[in-house]
Amino acid sequence: MFTELSSYLDAFIASADEGSFSAAARRLGLTPAAVSKSVNRLELRLGVRLFQRSTRSLALTTDGERLYGQVRLPWSEIGDALTDLSQGAGKPAGTLKVSLAYAVGRQYFLPLLPEFARRYPDVVPDLHFDNRQVDLIAEGYDVGIGGGIELTDALIARELARVDIVLAASPEYLKAHTAPEQPQDLARHRGLLRRSLSTGRLMPWTLKNTSGDEVVASVRPVLVLDDPEAIAHAAACGMGIGMLPMPHALPLLDSGALVRVLPDWFAETRPLSIYYSSRKLVPAKVRVFVDHMVEQFRASGHAARFRHGR
């Protein structure tokens, strides 16, 4: 009976996580028909419909959402505990679902994974690249890496780096337009503005310097984007001046595709952190992954370079 219920819940949770029976089947190593059958049997046993099905979509019903919210985390913890026991007390093993921002994940964290894989061959990182602010608990992530995840009592955050935002433009743009000497000069320049994914509003250019002065600069908008990596490349194409988080600016500054503008002025954003659940039983796979990333990221020297040079 337990084995049947276990397979039913595995199928239900995977289908809710992935949004389709096909994707859940790939995750569980089953056929879509087998996953659908397990969900149907769970619905029959409970006497409620858990999903609204159509040929193109799979969505939780109200009852399904309530069940998912109640069992997702406890079932994951039970699975982690059983995996730890079956693999040896506390031995890191299993799939690790990780959320990362696109550019930061590719540029700075993927290079840290080969050594992790060598140390912990039984842990399989399952990386999900996304620039939005994910809900780690509700969406079933083990770990999140980013700067915009809302911290609640259910989460722990370990800071990786303080991040500054700097102004940058291409050498070609600055040859064609006199470089600004003070923030007020930005008003006559072409600006690449960023729209916040969370609010939909344009983000102001609030600048400060090491003396404590602060100013909200005006700029003539020529392009609006919602992705800092896209802003960096638009600036490198000579379209104007962009305000860029240092992790996005550094590769292009290092290559010479971008140069700093008003280097004494900068803005601040949320620290880059690694997040995970604050539950009492932290799975071994989560613990070793977090420790490895914190240790290796600091050793890489990236944290120091994410400040604008103060």
N, C-alpha and C positions, 0 to 999 in steps of 0.2 A: 504493500500500500504506500509506504514512504517513497519507494522508488518511482512509482507512478506519479505521485504528487510532485516529486522533485522534477521529473521530466516536464510535467505540465507547467510548473512555475518557471522553469528555465525557458520554455518556449514562450510563455506569456511575457516575461520580463524582457527577453531579447527582442521580441516583436514590438513591444512598446518602445524600447530604446532605439531600435533601428527604423521603425516606421513602416516595415513591410515584412511579410513572411519570407520572402526570398533572401533579404539581407540577414534576417535572423537565422535562416538556415545555413548561410555561409559562415556565420559566426559560430554556430553550434556544430558544424560538420554534419548536418542532416539534409534531407530534401525538403523543399517548401511544403510538399504534401504532408510530411511527417510533422512539421511544426504546426501547420494549420489543424491537423487532426488532434494534436495535444491541446491546443487552445480550445478547440470545440469540446473536447472531453472535460476540460476544466469548467467551461461555461455550463455544460450539462450538469456537472456535479454541484456547482454553486447555484444553478437555477437563474442566472442572469447573463445578459449579453455584455461582453467586455470590450468588443470592438465594433465599430461601424465599418463595414467592408464595402468597397466598390472595386471596379476593375482597375482603377488607377491609384487608389489611396486606402490607407488603413489608419483609422483614428480611434482613440480610446473613447468609450462612452463615459457618462458620469460615474457609473459603477466601476468601470475599468480604471478611471483616474483615481478613484478612492482606494481601490485595491493596490494599484501601482504605488501610490504614495505611502501606503502602510507596509508593503512587503519588500520594496526595492532595496532599501538599505539593510534591514535585518537579514534578508536572504543572501545579500552579498557578503555580509559578515559571517554568516554560517558557512558559506562556500569558502571564504578565506581561511576560516579556522580549520575546516576539514582538509583543505589543500595543505596547510602547514603541517597538520598531523600526518597526512599520507606521504608527504615529501620528506618528512623528518622534522623534528621540533624546530619551528622557527626558520626553516630553510626557505629562502625566497624562491617563489615559483608561481607560474600562472600568467595570464594575460593582464597587462597593466594599461588601462585606458587613460590617455593623456591628452589634454587640450593645450594647444600652443597657437600663438599668432603666427601668420604665414612667414614673414620675412625674418623675424627674430628667431623663430624656431629653426628655420633652414640655416640661417647664417651662423648662429651662435650655439645652438643646442644639438643639432644633428652631429656635429663633429665630436661631441662628448659621448656619443652612444657606443662606438666600437669598443672602448675600454669597459663600459658598463656591460656590454654583451659578453665580453671575455670573462669578467668577474662573476656574472650571474647568468649563465647560459640557460637556466630554466625559466627566466622571466622574459616574456615577450611583450615589449612595448607596442601598444596599438595607438598610433599618433593621429590626432584629429586636428587639422589646421583650420583655424577660424579666427577672424578679427573681431567677432562680436563678443560681448560679455556673457559667457556661458554660466549656467547654474550648475555647479559641480555636483551637488547632491541630487537634485531633481533629474539631471541628465545622466547620472550614473558614472561620472568620471572619478577615477582614483586620484588624479593629480591634475592641476592646472598651472600653466606658466604664463604669466602676463602681468599687466599693470593696471587692469581695470576691473578685476573681479571684486564684487562687493563682499566685504568681510563681515561674517555673522558669527554667532556663538558656535555654529556647527563647523566652522572652518579654522584652520591654523594657517598663518602665512609666515614664511621664512624669507626675509629680504635677501635678494641677490645683488641689487645695485640701485643706487639713486640715479635717476635719469634726468638730464637737462635737455631742453629744446633750444636749438640754435637756428640762426638765419643763414641761408646758403643760396648761392646762385652759380651758374656756370661761368667760366672765364670769358666765354663769348658774349654772354649777356652783359657782363661788367665792362667789356671793351666798348660795347655799343651804348651803355648807359653809365653815367658817372656814378661811382659807388657812393652810397650814403655815408655821411660822416657822423650823423647823429640820428636818433629815432625819428625826429620830425621830418627828415629828408625822405623817409619811406613813402610819404604821401604822393611823390611824383614817380613812384616805381610801380611796375607790374607785379601784382601779388598772386600767389597760388594759395587759395584759402582752403581750409579743411572744414568739412561738415561733420559734426559729432554723430556717430552711429546711434548713441543712446537717446539724444534729444532732438536730432535733426537740425540743430541750429549751427550757424557758422561760429567757429571758435575764434575769440578775439586774440589780437596780438598784444598780450600783456607782457611787457619786458621789464627786467630789472638788471641792475649791475651790482658789483661787489661793494659799492658804497652805500647800498640800500635804497637808491633811487628807483622809482617805478613809474612806468608810463604805458598808456594804451596807445599803440601806434596805429595810424591810418595808412591804408595802402589802396591802390587802384586794382580791384579784382579783375583778373583775366580768365581764371579757371577755378572751379570749385570741385574738390574731390573728397571722398570719405575714407581714403586709405593713405597713410603716411608714406608707404613704399612708392605708391603712384606719384605722390607729390615730389618725392626725391628724384624720380626719373623724369618727371615733367620739368623740374628745375634744371636737370642735367641736359635736357634738350634745348635750353635757352629760353624757356617761356616766361621766366620771371624769377622772383625771389620766393623761396618757400621757408616756412617754419617747420623744422624737422627734429623729431627725437633723435638723440645722438646714435642709438643703435641703427637707425635707418640712414643717417647721414655719413657715418664713419666709412663704409666701404667706398663711397663715391668721393669723399674727401681724401681718402688715402690714394685713390687712383688719379686724382686731379680733375675728375669730371665735375666736381663742385669745389668752391672755395667759400670760406666763411665771410659773412657780411656783418658789420658791426660786432666784431669779436668780443667786445667788452660787455655786450648785452646778451641776455638769455632769458628763458622761461623755465619753469619747473613743472614736472608732471608726477604722477604717482610712481612710487618705486616699482621696479621690476621684481616680482616675488614668485615663489613657488607655493602653491596652495594645496592643502589636502584636508580630509575630514578630521575633526577633533574627537572622533569616537574613541572609546577607551582602548579597544583592540585595533591597533594600527597594524595591518598586514605586513609581514616581513618584506614583501615585494615593494610596498609603498615606502617603508622605512629606508631600505637600502637605496632606492631610486632617488629619494629626496636628499639623502646624505651625499650620494655620489654627485648629484647635480650642483649642490651648494659647494662642495669641496672643489670640484673641477672647474666650476665657473669662476670662483675666486682665484684659483691657481692660474687661470687663463689670462688674467690681467684685464679682462673686459670691464669689470666693475669700475676700475679707476678711469678708463677711457670714456665711460658713459657720462662723466661729468665734463663740463665744457672747457675745463683747463684751469679751474680755480686752484 
